[in-house]
């Protein structure tokens, strides 16, 4: 449990620092964040009583810090609702994997979670952004080209997907490394007691 909590804190701190350092311009790191991986892997590896709540709560705190001190936005905005709906669904994917998660299942869930996040948050932008026509064509624009003057939503999604897969893999590999003082699960076929 210590390893999972430690990783959770590290990636949330990374998210805050990367928001302060590189979010003003649209280079590759702009959307390279551990958000969905935290929701997914936290639900898989943390104890049941905090598995879904703690990761989402920590991401919420990081959003508040970034909104207040970096973006100078209100604490709560409408576009935060679709984001947290998507994170809750991704966390639910992770919770469904508890007990039988392996790297391939985690990466598959990460891929699905990235798509869920993309569709829900871009639909939220389409609903809330006045520049999008509230038509099927406006929704398609929100899903593909985005708003004029910004990179396409596919450009953003590419880095979201890569970061989700990277941070999920990093989290899973780190959870496989035995930490001194933590009990390791018994190997398959090994008797739990003699």
Secondary structure, 3 states (H helix, E strand, C coil): CHHHHHHHHHHHHHHHHHHHHHCCCCCHHHHCCCHHHHHHHHHHHCCCCCCCHHHHHHHHHHHHHHHHHHHCCCCCCCHHHHHHHHHHHHHHHHHHHCCCCCHHHHHHHHHHHHHHHHHHHHHHHHHHCCCCCCCHHHHHHHHCCCCCCCCCHHHHHHHHHHHHHHHHHHHHHHHHCCCCCCCCCCCCCCCCCC
